[in-house]
Amino acid sequence: MYTHQNNYTAAGTPAAQAKAALVMLHGRGGSAADIIRLANVFNLKDTAIYAPEATNNSWYPYSFMAPEQQNQPALDSALEQIGALVEKIEQEGIASEHIYFAGFSQGACLTLEYVARNAKRYGGAIAYTGGLIGERLVTDRYKGDFSGTPILITTGDHDAHVPLKRVEESVEVLEGLGANVTLKVYPDKPHSIWQEEIELAGSVVFNA
């Protein structure tokens, strides 16, 4: 089993001049360089962009719905890496209500898991094909108040890796913590990101 180093790629506006920050989490087999290209499509202004890099290009070894111990210590290490990065961003003067998150697939699952365990007012979160992590959801570890934070979740109705039922369960948990969740389910959508999903992020999260 592996743990993660605090490695990340930075882009966009330097934190000292930025008005917001975006933390981007790549999928299994992807990289920081892959996911950070998406920031260019978002066309954000005055935003510091950070893309952490997973050891072995994977945040945890097994399915996000495997028994949790199978994904340890990698899963806890990944959550700690995000937490350390968020703390760094806040120390640089960007408050949590101006911090955004975006992830795809494994990175989307990790995005939702991190914000749900640390719910407070964020700028927003985007999960392209993902749900909360665990063989079953341990709801008492999700704490805090999103205070209306906009969260966009998109997925296919029969995705091979992320069951729709788990996505719907995740929406229920997030809304219970005070998030303003938008769920978009596409018929027969492949395990990828479509242009429409990118455009939705602009209207639902970044311009909320």
Backbone as a chain_set.jsonl record, in Angstrom:
{"seq": "MYTHQNNYTAAGTPAAQAKAALVMLHGRGGSAADIIRLANVFNLKDTAIYAPEATNNSWYPYSFMAPEQQNQPALDSALEQIGALVEKIEQEGIASEHIYFAGFSQGACLTLEYVARNAKRYGGAIAYTGGLIGERLVTDRYKGDFSGTPILITTGDHDAHVPLKRVEESVEVLEGLGANVTLKVYPDKPHSIWQEEIELAGSVVFNA", "coords": {"N": [[0.843, -1.195, 0.0], [0.311, 2.326, -0.498], [1.27, 5.737, 0.213], [0.715, 9.281, -0.183], [2.643, 11.993, -1.541], [3.111, 15.509, -0.895], [2.751, 16.697, -3.53], [2.113, 18.931, -6.149], [0.77, 20.623, -9.038], [0.835, 23.969, -10.033], [-1.075, 26.653, -11.407], [-2.565, 29.32, -13.354], [-3.562, 32.394, -11.774], [-1.147, 33.848, -9.613], [-1.214, 33.103, -6.117], [-1.013, 35.302, -4.373], [-2.103, 37.403, -5.795], [-4.558, 36.458, -6.482], [-8.144, 36.09, -6.466], [-9.631, 33.912, -5.955], [-9.478, 30.291, -5.562], [-8.852, 27.136, -7.113], [-9.044, 23.73, -6.649], [-8.011, 20.853, -8.21], [-8.686, 17.505, -8.997], [-7.352, 14.641, -10.332], [-8.342, 11.678, -12.234], [-8.201, 8.044, -11.849], [-5.218, 6.742, -13.097], [-4.739, 9.062, -14.401], [-3.245, 12.383, -14.351], [-1.821, 15.285, -12.711], [-1.191, 17.114, -14.692], [-2.968, 16.365, -16.701], [-5.601, 16.92, -15.64], [-5.436, 19.601, -15.057], [-5.562, 20.891, -17.443], [-8.215, 21.194, -17.91], [-8.912, 23.443, -16.517], [-8.257, 25.516, -18.214], [-10.316, 25.398, -20.048], [-12.463, 26.071, -18.468], [-12.018, 28.745, -18.249], [-11.338, 30.703, -16.235], [-10.97, 33.673, -14.225], [-8.576, 35.55, -12.355], [-7.877, 33.47, -10.607], [-6.231, 31.143, -8.599], [-4.815, 28.074, -9.376], [-4.657, 24.711, -8.464], [-3.362, 21.473, -8.765], [-3.153, 18.547, -7.306], [-0.946, 15.68, -7.296], [-1.295, 12.219, -7.547], [0.335, 9.462, -5.969], [1.629, 6.901, -7.977], [-0.284, 7.506, -9.825], [-2.848, 7.103, -8.9], [-5.406, 7.557, -6.55], [-6.356, 5.832, -4.628], [-6.269, 2.235, -4.264], [-8.348, 0.394, -4.985], [-11.814, -0.088, -6.034], [-14.052, 2.691, -5.407], [-16.124, 1.83, -3.908], [-15.294, -0.368, -2.576], [-14.557, -2.362, 0.406], [-13.51, -0.227, 2.994], [-11.017, -0.565, 4.293], [-9.459, -1.839, 2.423], [-8.616, 0.164, 0.799], [-6.915, 1.635, 2.293], [-3.587, 2.606, 3.464], [-3.894, 4.609, 1.62], [-6.213, 6.121, 0.964], [-6.802, 7.735, 3.28], [-4.414, 9.154, 3.298], [-4.613, 10.57, 0.884], [-6.809, 12.261, 1.44], [-5.686, 13.721, 3.508], [-3.69, 15.039, 2.099], [-5.157, 16.772, 0.467], [-6.38, 18.299, 2.466], [-4.105, 19.565, 3.585], [-3.333, 21.139, 1.435], [-5.555, 22.829, 1.141], [-5.372, 24.191, 3.559], [-2.972, 25.541, 3.136], [-3.736, 27.246, 1.03], [-5.629, 28.844, 2.33], [-3.956, 30.057, 4.191], [-2.551, 31.638, 2.494], [-4.27, 33.642, 2.078], [-6.747, 33.31, 0.848], [-10.027, 32.866, 1.421], [-12.241, 30.217, 2.592], [-14.741, 30.379, 1.36], [-14.147, 31.175, -1.135], [-12.831, 29.125, -2.307], [-12.705, 26.57, -4.637], [-13.548, 23.287, -5.884], [-12.797, 20.603, -8.111], [-13.243, 17.528, -9.751], [-12.611, 14.439, -11.542], [-14.076, 11.259, -11.969], [-12.312, 8.981, -10.107], [-11.09, 11.13, -8.862], [-13.322, 12.764, -8.607], [-14.859, 11.363, -6.747], [-13.149, 11.571, -4.551], [-13.12, 14.337, -4.233], [-15.816, 14.842, -3.412], [-15.857, 13.318, -1.064], [-13.934, 14.61, 0.526], [-14.997, 17.271, 0.843], [-17.45, 16.711, 2.056], [-16.693, 15.588, 4.476], [-15.643, 17.789, 5.612], [-17.449, 19.933, 5.774], [-18.312, 23.217, 4.968], [-18.848, 26.667, 4.106], [-17.943, 26.794, 0.892], [-16.547, 27.961, -2.252], [-17.546, 26.376, -4.286], [-18.196, 23.073, -5.685], [-17.336, 20.534, -8.029], [-18.191, 17.48, -9.365], [-17.383, 15.273, -11.615], [-18.784, 12.49, -12.522], [-18.929, 10.749, -9.959], [-19.082, 9.667, -6.481], [-19.779, 9.544, -2.924], [-17.419, 7.854, -0.77], [-16.934, 4.394, 0.019], [-17.827, 1.054, 1.101], [-20.298, 1.004, 2.253], [-22.12, 3.94, 3.166], [-20.805, 5.851, 5.741], [-22.408, 7.784, 7.543], [-22.152, 9.387, 9.805], [-19.658, 10.516, 9.83], [-19.634, 12.641, 8.207], [-19.683, 15.968, 8.479], [-20.603, 19.318, 9.535], [-21.555, 22.435, 7.893], [-22.613, 23.333, 4.82], [-23.784, 25.675, 4.075], [-25.253, 26.472, 1.788], [-23.451, 26.087, -0.304], [-22.748, 25.668, -3.735], [-22.942, 22.633, -5.483], [-22.089, 20.628, -8.151], [-22.946, 17.626, -9.666], [-22.336, 15.29, -12.127], [-23.207, 12.525, -14.221], [-23.431, 9.302, -15.874], [-26.328, 7.299, -16.689], [-25.904, 4.591, -16.556], [-23.235, 4.106, -15.672], [-20.128, 2.394, -15.786], [-18.425, 2.316, -13.627], [-19.369, 3.867, -11.515], [-22.117, 3.526, -9.701], [-25.449, 4.679, -10.213], [-27.199, 4.709, -8.07], [-25.523, 5.071, -5.821], [-24.585, 7.637, -6.357], [-26.961, 9.098, -6.075], [-27.507, 8.603, -3.366], [-25.362, 9.988, -2.301], [-25.947, 12.613, -3.019], [-28.125, 13.04, -1.352], [-26.901, 12.989, 1.188], [-25.169, 15.227, 0.98], [-26.973, 17.321, 0.56], [-28.266, 17.175, 2.984], [-26.351, 18.287, 4.569], [-26.541, 20.896, 3.944], [-25.831, 21.714, 1.377], [-26.255, 23.113, -1.912], [-27.255, 21.239, -4.27], [-26.815, 20.254, -7.611], [-27.799, 17.77, -9.732], [-27.021, 16.077, -12.642], [-27.981, 13.714, -14.867], [-26.989, 11.745, -17.505], [-28.259, 9.954, -20.291], [-26.823, 6.897, -21.293], [-24.174, 7.805, -21.19], [-20.683, 7.927, -21.83], [-17.704, 7.097, -19.881], [-16.457, 9.785, -19.331], [-15.761, 13.336, -19.836], [-18.091, 15.606, -20.962], [-18.669, 18.383, -23.199], [-20.975, 19.806, -22.525], [-21.16, 19.364, -19.798], [-18.998, 20.794, -18.87], [-19.8, 23.372, -19.506], [-22.029, 23.531, -17.853], [-20.8, 23.659, -15.348], [-19.858, 26.265, -15.371], [-22.22, 27.802, -15.21], [-23.632, 26.749, -13.0], [-21.869, 26.519, -10.829], [-19.442, 28.247, -10.876], [-20.481, 30.727, -11.531], [-22.425, 31.037, -9.675]], "CA": [[0.0, 0.0, 0.0], [1.123, 3.52, -0.669], [0.779, 7.031, 0.667], [0.944, 10.328, -1.175], [3.483, 13.137, -1.207], [2.413, 16.775, -1.144], [3.161, 17.206, -4.836], [1.024, 19.509, -6.927], [1.083, 21.568, -10.101], [0.11, 25.23, -9.874], [-1.28, 27.42, -12.639], [-3.476, 30.444, -13.161], [-3.08, 33.612, -11.116], [-0.438, 33.603, -8.347], [-2.121, 33.22, -4.969], [-0.951, 36.641, -3.782], [-2.961, 38.301, -6.578], [-5.801, 35.77, -6.836], [-9.367, 36.317, -5.688], [-10.217, 32.599, -5.694], [-8.594, 29.156, -5.827], [-9.504, 25.926, -7.597], [-8.296, 22.497, -6.417], [-8.453, 19.919, -9.233], [-8.244, 16.153, -8.659], [-7.401, 13.788, -11.515], [-8.873, 10.334, -12.075], [-7.263, 6.923, -11.817], [-4.425, 6.667, -14.312], [-4.501, 10.41, -14.907], [-2.167, 13.132, -13.716], [-2.102, 16.704, -12.483], [-1.131, 17.798, -15.99], [-4.209, 16.064, -17.422], [-6.792, 17.579, -15.105], [-5.273, 21.05, -15.017], [-5.968, 21.423, -18.756], [-9.635, 21.528, -17.826], [-9.031, 24.818, -16.011], [-8.226, 26.412, -19.367], [-11.645, 25.377, -20.654], [-13.338, 26.817, -17.56], [-11.781, 30.161, -18.548], [-11.497, 31.437, -14.985], [-10.148, 34.864, -14.047], [-8.118, 35.867, -10.997], [-7.996, 32.232, -9.834], [-5.053, 30.29, -8.429], [-5.234, 26.712, -9.674], [-3.766, 23.705, -7.887], [-3.708, 20.098, -9.121], [-2.302, 17.562, -6.642], [-0.561, 14.494, -8.072], [-1.359, 10.997, -6.754], [1.369, 8.449, -6.133], [1.231, 5.839, -8.913], [-1.405, 8.012, -10.618], [-4.103, 6.588, -8.354], [-5.593, 8.06, -5.185], [-6.53, 4.643, -3.785], [-6.034, 1.128, -5.201], [-9.506, -0.396, -5.404], [-13.043, 0.67, -6.301], [-14.457, 3.59, -4.317], [-17.13, 1.126, -3.119], [-14.674, -1.52, -1.911], [-14.391, -2.169, 1.851], [-12.588, 0.902, 3.138], [-9.667, -0.969, 4.691], [-8.701, -2.216, 1.233], [-8.087, 1.384, 0.188], [-6.041, 2.323, 3.242], [-3.671, 3.984, 3.968], [-3.869, 5.568, 0.517], [-7.362, 7.028, 1.012], [-6.578, 8.747, 4.32], [-3.297, 9.985, 2.855], [-5.124, 11.483, -0.138], [-7.626, 13.276, 2.111], [-4.75, 14.596, 4.242], [-2.999, 15.881, 1.124], [-6.092, 17.848, 0.099], [-6.508, 19.172, 3.628], [-2.901, 20.383, 3.706], [-3.358, 22.125, 0.359], [-6.575, 23.829, 1.488], [-4.802, 25.012, 4.632], [-1.982, 26.419, 2.492], [-4.473, 28.268, 0.279], [-6.205, 29.779, 3.303], [-2.85, 30.835, 4.756], [-2.158, 32.601, 1.467], [-5.224, 34.749, 2.11], [-7.99, 33.022, 0.129], [-10.96, 32.263, 2.377], [-12.881, 28.99, 2.103], [-15.88, 30.672, 0.479], [-13.612, 31.439, -2.476], [-12.105, 27.937, -2.74], [-13.513, 25.661, -5.445], [-12.999, 21.953, -6.1], [-13.298, 19.907, -9.289], [-12.582, 16.252, -9.957], [-13.211, 13.488, -12.471], [-14.019, 9.843, -11.654], [-11.727, 8.789, -8.782], [-10.913, 12.47, -8.313], [-14.648, 13.276, -8.236], [-15.196, 10.696, -5.491], [-12.313, 12.16, -3.51], [-13.631, 15.698, -4.041], [-17.034, 14.799, -2.597], [-15.532, 12.795, 0.261], [-13.243, 15.644, 1.304], [-15.863, 18.399, 1.23], [-18.492, 16.233, 2.961], [-16.097, 15.414, 5.811], [-15.2, 19.111, 6.082], [-18.458, 20.828, 5.196], [-18.449, 24.62, 5.326], [-19.132, 27.415, 2.896], [-16.905, 26.872, -0.128], [-17.015, 28.583, -3.473], [-18.354, 25.367, -4.953], [-17.516, 21.821, -6.008], [-17.788, 19.867, -9.251], [-17.828, 16.067, -9.393], [-17.715, 14.639, -12.884], [-18.907, 11.042, -12.359], [-18.373, 10.331, -8.682], [-19.958, 9.598, -5.323], [-19.075, 9.383, -1.654], [-16.587, 6.652, -0.78], [-17.109, 3.352, 1.022], [-18.73, -0.059, 0.773], [-21.547, 1.655, 2.63], [-21.823, 5.298, 3.621], [-20.752, 6.069, 7.192], [-22.899, 9.167, 7.476], [-21.826, 10.222, 10.964], [-18.369, 11.204, 9.678], [-19.851, 13.835, 7.388], [-20.074, 16.975, 9.478], [-20.46, 20.718, 9.176], [-22.67, 23.107, 7.23], [-22.194, 23.918, 3.552], [-24.368, 27.028, 3.988], [-25.671, 26.775, 0.428], [-22.393, 25.873, -1.306], [-23.229, 24.966, -4.926], [-22.216, 21.423, -5.876], [-22.568, 20.012, -9.384], [-22.561, 16.235, -9.901], [-22.824, 14.776, -13.401], [-22.881, 11.112, -14.392], [-24.269, 8.556, -16.802], [-27.332, 6.491, -15.996], [-25.389, 3.226, -16.38], [-21.781, 4.175, -15.682], [-19.537, 1.103, -15.423], [-17.622, 2.417, -12.404], [-20.051, 4.63, -10.467], [-23.55, 3.251, -9.754], [-26.308, 5.844, -10.021], [-27.769, 4.668, -6.716], [-24.573, 5.695, -4.895], [-24.596, 9.073, -6.634], [-28.179, 9.644, -5.477], [-27.289, 8.573, -1.914], [-24.408, 11.056, -2.001], [-26.699, 13.872, -3.11], [-28.94, 13.145, -0.132], [-26.009, 13.359, 2.294], [-24.681, 16.59, 0.767], [-28.089, 18.243, 0.805], [-28.494, 17.166, 4.422], [-25.34, 19.163, 5.173], [-26.805, 22.273, 3.551], [-25.329, 22.065, 0.048], [-27.206, 23.328, -3.002], [-26.733, 20.244, -5.206], [-27.401, 20.041, -8.928], [-27.435, 16.467, -10.284], [-27.377, 15.91, -14.049], [-27.751, 12.334, -15.296], [-27.061, 11.643, -18.967], [-28.468, 8.601, -20.789], [-25.779, 6.216, -22.081], [-22.97, 8.632, -21.243], [-19.425, 7.22, -21.575], [-16.96, 7.525, -18.691], [-15.635, 10.909, -19.812], [-16.366, 14.643, -19.565], [-18.66, 16.218, -22.159], [-18.665, 19.843, -23.248], [-22.146, 20.326, -21.794], [-20.84, 19.328, -18.371], [-18.092, 21.917, -18.632], [-20.619, 24.584, -19.539], [-22.85, 23.514, -16.642], [-19.97, 24.121, -14.224], [-19.825, 27.719, -15.409], [-23.491, 28.416, -14.783], [-24.125, 26.231, -11.727], [-20.901, 26.665, -9.727], [-18.552, 29.401, -10.908], [-21.265, 31.969, -11.598], [-23.555, 30.917, -8.759]], "C": [[0.879, 1.246, 0.0], [0.464, 4.727, -0.002], [1.207, 8.071, -0.361], [1.884, 11.399, -0.632], [2.7, 14.409, -1.5], [2.925, 17.418, -2.423], [1.952, 17.773, -5.567], [1.585, 20.417, -8.008], [0.237, 22.816, -9.886], [0.019, 25.952, -11.205], [-2.212, 28.583, -12.322], [-2.803, 31.636, -12.524], [-2.307, 33.265, -9.851], [-1.341, 33.902, -7.157], [-2.154, 34.622, -4.378], [-1.852, 37.636, -4.503], [-4.342, 37.716, -6.854], [-6.953, 36.153, -5.907], [-10.05, 35.002, -5.312], [-9.169, 31.529, -5.982], [-9.437, 27.969, -6.268], [-8.567, 24.742, -7.387], [-8.866, 21.437, -7.357], [-7.85, 18.54, -8.985], [-8.451, 15.211, -9.841], [-7.976, 12.415, -11.191], [-7.782, 9.286, -12.039], [-6.537, 6.823, -13.159], [-4.133, 8.01, -14.94], [-3.366, 11.079, -14.162], [-2.622, 14.562, -13.47], [-2.117, 17.456, -13.806], [-2.4, 17.568, -16.801], [-5.357, 16.945, -16.944], [-6.66, 19.095, -15.161], [-5.599, 21.688, -16.37], [-7.435, 21.843, -18.753], [-9.839, 22.955, -17.336], [-9.011, 25.822, -17.157], [-9.593, 26.503, -20.031], [-12.644, 26.13, -19.781], [-13.186, 28.327, -17.76], [-12.005, 31.05, -17.323], [-10.555, 32.644, -14.941], [-9.764, 35.024, -12.575], [-8.191, 34.658, -10.068], [-6.671, 31.487, -9.806], [-5.507, 28.844, -8.563], [-4.186, 25.734, -9.156], [-4.26, 22.311, -8.276], [-2.749, 19.147, -8.426], [-2.066, 16.341, -7.535], [-0.574, 13.276, -7.151], [-0.139, 10.12, -7.012], [0.835, 7.328, -7.027], [-0.006, 6.215, -9.728], [-2.759, 7.455, -10.166], [-4.23, 7.023, -6.902], [-5.785, 6.928, -4.176], [-6.622, 3.442, -4.73], [-7.274, 0.429, -5.751], [-10.692, 0.517, -5.717], [-13.39, 1.565, -5.121], [-15.535, 2.943, -3.446], [-16.6, -0.179, -2.527], [-14.69, -1.298, -0.397], [-13.26, -1.183, 2.118], [-11.165, 0.478, 3.479], [-8.817, -1.39, 3.495], [-8.044, -1.003, 0.58], [-7.197, 2.2, 1.123], [-4.617, 1.786, 3.139], [-3.774, 5.05, 2.874], [-5.007, 6.586, 0.608], [-7.168, 8.119, 2.059], [-5.45, 9.692, 3.917], [-3.746, 10.999, 1.806], [-5.947, 12.601, 0.485], [-6.747, 14.253, 2.889], [-4.026, 15.531, 3.282], [-3.896, 17.046, 0.692], [-6.234, 18.83, 1.248], [-5.314, 20.094, 3.796], [-2.877, 21.472, 2.635], [-4.388, 23.215, 0.64], [-6.061, 24.758, 2.582], [-3.779, 26.002, 4.066], [-2.684, 27.559, 1.757], [-5.06, 29.309, 1.224], [-5.122, 30.65, 3.932], [-2.352, 31.89, 3.772], [-3.192, 33.715, 1.301], [-6.511, 34.538, 1.348], [-8.917, 32.257, 1.063], [-11.703, 31.09, 1.746], [-14.038, 29.275, 1.155], [-15.455, 31.06, -0.937], [-12.741, 30.285, -2.983], [-13.074, 26.987, -3.44], [-12.781, 24.329, -5.602], [-13.588, 21.373, -7.376], [-12.53, 18.608, -9.458], [-13.342, 15.382, -10.936], [-13.006, 12.066, -11.969], [-13.448, 9.633, -10.242], [-11.498, 10.136, -8.097], [-12.23, 13.12, -7.912], [-15.103, 12.663, -6.919], [-14.427, 11.335, -4.335], [-12.743, 13.592, -3.202], [-14.833, 15.689, -3.107], [-16.743, 14.312, -1.188], [-14.86, 13.859, 1.116], [-14.216, 16.731, 1.76], [-16.953, 17.945, 2.191], [-17.96, 16.009, 4.372], [-15.703, 16.745, 6.427], [-16.16, 20.184, 5.581], [-18.418, 22.21, 5.826], [-18.723, 25.368, 4.036], [-17.877, 27.475, 2.024], [-17.445, 27.653, -1.317], [-17.927, 27.653, -4.238], [-17.535, 24.129, -5.235], [-18.168, 21.19, -7.227], [-17.287, 18.432, -9.204], [-18.322, 15.47, -10.702], [-17.631, 13.119, -12.72], [-18.225, 10.57, -11.075], [-19.432, 10.291, -7.597], [-19.13, 9.472, -4.066], [-18.508, 7.972, -1.541], [-16.953, 5.682, 0.343], [-18.028, 2.244, 0.542], [-20.156, 0.325, 1.136], [-21.182, 3.03, 3.18], [-21.891, 5.375, 5.146], [-21.128, 7.529, 7.417], [-22.477, 10.02, 8.665], [-20.45, 10.865, 10.862], [-18.474, 12.428, 8.773], [-20.455, 14.909, 8.273], [-19.888, 18.384, 8.922], [-21.693, 21.251, 8.477], [-22.147, 23.787, 5.97], [-22.748, 25.333, 3.336], [-24.689, 27.429, 2.538], [-24.6, 26.644, -0.632], [-22.958, 25.137, -2.527], [-22.33, 23.773, -5.27], [-22.882, 20.845, -7.115], [-22.032, 18.588, -9.474], [-23.171, 15.803, -11.228], [-22.389, 13.323, -13.545], [-23.746, 10.518, -15.487], [-25.247, 7.674, -16.041], [-26.877, 5.051, -15.778], [-23.87, 3.229, -16.446], [-21.193, 2.877, -15.136], [-18.822, 1.134, -14.075], [-18.367, 3.04, -11.229], [-21.566, 4.382, -10.567], [-24.382, 4.501, -9.46], [-26.903, 5.876, -8.619], [-26.826, 5.323, -5.705], [-24.506, 7.205, -5.119], [-25.806, 9.723, -5.958], [-28.096, 9.647, -3.954], [-26.365, 9.716, -1.492], [-25.087, 12.42, -2.042], [-27.502, 14.094, -1.836], [-28.094, 13.58, 1.058], [-25.578, 14.817, 2.168], [-25.779, 17.614, 1.019], [-28.427, 18.305, 2.289], [-27.513, 18.039, 5.191], [-25.48, 20.613, 4.684], [-26.245, 22.692, 2.218], [-26.489, 22.279, -0.923], [-26.734, 22.466, -4.178], [-27.533, 20.239, -6.504], [-26.888, 18.714, -9.462], [-27.931, 16.386, -11.722], [-26.982, 14.503, -14.479], [-27.985, 12.239, -16.802], [-27.311, 10.198, -19.382], [-27.261, 8.11, -21.597], [-24.496, 7.029, -22.21], [-21.721, 7.781, -21.008], [-18.714, 7.806, -20.357], [-15.947, 8.601, -19.112], [-16.353, 12.205, -19.452], [-16.832, 15.238, -20.887], [-18.605, 17.74, -22.063], [-19.829, 20.436, -22.461], [-21.889, 20.359, -20.295], [-19.919, 20.486, -17.987], [-18.873, 23.23, -18.589], [-21.519, 24.669, -18.31], [-22.072, 24.03, -15.438], [-19.927, 25.638, -14.184], [-21.083, 28.339, -14.847], [-23.907, 28.009, -13.368], [-23.187, 26.548, -10.564], [-20.145, 27.993, -9.793], [-19.3, 30.727, -10.972], [-22.46, 31.95, -10.66], [-23.654, 32.137, -7.838]], "O": [[2.029, 1.22, 0.438], [-0.73, 4.726, 0.298], [1.963, 7.777, -1.286], [1.917, 11.673, 0.568], [1.737, 14.388, -2.266], [3.458, 18.527, -2.411], [0.889, 17.152, -5.593], [2.709, 20.911, -7.915], [-0.953, 22.718, -9.589], [0.929, 25.871, -12.03], [-2.596, 28.796, -11.172], [-1.608, 31.86, -12.715], [-2.783, 32.442, -9.07], [-2.136, 34.842, -7.19], [-3.204, 35.084, -3.931], [-2.317, 38.604, -3.9], [-5.205, 38.402, -7.401], [-6.759, 36.489, -4.739], [-10.936, 34.976, -4.458], [-8.118, 31.807, -6.561], [-10.585, 27.816, -5.852], [-7.439, 24.74, -7.879], [-10.062, 21.149, -7.314], [-6.642, 18.416, -8.786], [-9.576, 15.007, -10.295], [-8.084, 12.034, -10.025], [-6.597, 9.591, -12.179], [-7.164, 6.819, -14.218], [-3.367, 8.098, -15.9], [-2.617, 10.43, -13.432], [-3.668, 14.992, -13.957], [-2.956, 18.331, -14.019], [-2.859, 18.465, -17.508], [-6.004, 17.628, -17.739], [-7.66, 19.8, -15.298], [-5.881, 22.885, -16.44], [-7.84, 22.733, -19.5], [-10.821, 23.604, -17.695], [-9.67, 26.859, -17.087], [-9.982, 27.564, -20.52], [-13.57, 26.757, -20.297], [-14.107, 29.093, -17.477], [-12.763, 32.019, -17.371], [-9.482, 32.631, -15.545], [-10.53, 34.677, -11.676], [-8.524, 34.792, -8.89], [-6.065, 31.23, -10.846], [-6.48, 28.436, -7.928], [-2.988, 25.908, -9.379], [-5.444, 22.008, -8.131], [-1.632, 18.952, -8.905], [-2.875, 16.018, -8.405], [0.06, 13.29, -6.096], [0.358, 10.047, -8.136], [-0.291, 6.865, -6.842], [-0.694, 5.342, -10.258], [-3.695, 7.352, -10.96], [-3.293, 6.881, -6.117], [-5.417, 7.059, -3.009], [-7.014, 3.606, -5.886], [-7.247, -0.077, -6.872], [-10.576, 1.742, -5.669], [-13.069, 1.248, -3.976], [-15.833, 3.445, -2.362], [-17.374, -0.999, -2.033], [-14.825, -0.158, 0.047], [-12.182, -1.292, 1.534], [-10.207, 1.091, 3.007], [-7.59, -1.306, 3.548], [-7.033, -1.134, -0.11], [-6.779, 3.309, 0.79], [-4.433, 0.627, 2.765], [-3.745, 6.246, 3.162], [-4.799, 7.774, 0.361], [-7.349, 9.3, 1.763], [-5.525, 10.895, 4.169], [-3.316, 12.152, 1.831], [-5.802, 13.763, 0.105], [-7.02, 15.453, 2.931], [-3.775, 16.69, 3.614], [-3.429, 18.178, 0.569], [-6.213, 20.044, 1.044], [-5.478, 21.272, 4.114], [-2.45, 22.596, 2.898], [-4.124, 24.394, 0.403], [-6.287, 25.967, 2.535], [-3.734, 27.162, 4.478], [-2.265, 28.712, 1.857], [-4.998, 30.508, 0.954], [-5.337, 31.836, 4.178], [-1.797, 32.913, 4.176], [-3.014, 34.62, 0.486], [-7.301, 35.471, 1.202], [-8.621, 31.126, 1.451], [-11.787, 30.981, 0.523], [-14.291, 28.493, 0.239], [-16.291, 31.247, -1.821], [-12.006, 30.435, -3.959], [-14.127, 26.647, -2.901], [-11.559, 24.256, -5.471], [-14.751, 21.622, -7.691], [-11.306, 18.584, -9.324], [-14.544, 15.55, -11.142], [-11.896, 11.698, -11.585], [-14.06, 10.076, -9.27], [-11.693, 10.262, -6.888], [-12.266, 13.933, -6.988], [-15.666, 13.355, -6.07], [-14.991, 11.604, -3.274], [-12.731, 14.012, -2.044], [-14.872, 16.434, -2.128], [-17.31, 14.824, -0.222], [-15.177, 14.0, 2.297], [-14.25, 17.072, 2.942], [-17.352, 18.715, 3.064], [-18.679, 16.213, 5.35], [-15.455, 16.825, 7.63], [-15.743, 21.206, 5.037], [-18.482, 22.359, 7.047], [-18.821, 24.752, 2.975], [-16.888, 28.119, 2.373], [-18.633, 27.966, -1.387], [-18.951, 28.073, -4.776], [-16.318, 24.126, -5.049], [-19.377, 21.293, -7.433], [-16.093, 18.193, -9.024], [-19.51, 15.199, -10.875], [-16.547, 12.538, -12.773], [-17.103, 10.063, -11.097], [-20.535, 10.81, -7.765], [-17.911, 9.31, -4.134], [-19.032, 7.024, -2.126], [-17.244, 6.093, 1.466], [-18.893, 2.457, -0.307], [-21.101, 0.008, 0.413], [-20.049, 3.247, 3.611], [-22.896, 5.013, 5.757], [-20.261, 8.401, 7.472], [-22.443, 11.246, 8.56], [-20.093, 11.68, 11.714], [-17.502, 13.162, 8.6], [-21.581, 14.784, 8.753], [-19.129, 18.61, 7.98], [-22.743, 20.609, 8.464], [-21.333, 24.708, 6.047], [-22.234, 26.088, 2.511], [-24.437, 28.559, 2.118], [-24.821, 27.057, -1.77], [-23.586, 24.09, -2.372], [-21.108, 23.903, -5.337], [-24.089, 20.602, -7.128], [-20.826, 18.361, -9.373], [-24.378, 15.934, -11.433], [-21.33, 12.934, -13.052], [-24.683, 11.156, -15.968], [-25.016, 7.342, -14.879], [-27.407, 4.361, -14.907], [-23.277, 2.447, -17.189], [-21.688, 2.325, -14.153], [-18.635, 0.09, -13.449], [-18.036, 2.774, -10.074], [-22.227, 4.964, -11.426], [-24.052, 5.28, -8.566], [-27.089, 6.95, -8.046], [-27.281, 6.054, -4.825], [-24.383, 7.967, -4.16], [-25.68, 10.78, -5.339], [-28.563, 10.588, -3.314], [-26.569, 10.334, -0.447], [-24.827, 13.277, -1.198], [-27.55, 15.205, -1.308], [-28.508, 14.432, 1.844], [-25.618, 15.562, 3.148], [-25.533, 18.657, 1.626], [-28.827, 19.353, 2.798], [-27.79, 18.476, 6.308], [-24.632, 21.455, 4.98], [-26.177, 23.886, 1.927], [-27.563, 21.698, -0.768], [-25.915, 22.905, -4.986], [-28.764, 20.222, -6.494], [-25.682, 18.539, -9.631], [-29.113, 16.598, -11.993], [-25.805, 14.142, -14.46], [-29.048, 12.607, -17.303], [-26.642, 9.296, -18.877], [-26.749, 8.816, -22.466], [-23.809, 6.95, -23.229], [-21.699, 6.985, -20.069], [-19.077, 8.875, -19.866], [-14.749, 8.342, -19.228], [-17.421, 12.181, -18.84], [-16.046, 15.358, -21.827], [-18.507, 18.303, -20.973], [-19.672, 21.463, -21.801], [-22.342, 21.269, -19.6], [-20.053, 21.075, -16.915], [-18.628, 24.084, -17.737], [-21.747, 25.757, -17.783], [-22.618, 24.753, -14.605], [-19.955, 26.238, -13.11], [-21.015, 29.303, -14.085], [-24.466, 28.815, -12.624], [-23.639, 26.814, -9.45], [-20.208, 28.782, -8.85], [-18.789, 31.747, -10.508], [-23.394, 32.737, -10.814], [-24.551, 32.205, -6.999]]}, "num_chains": 1, "name": "protein.A"}
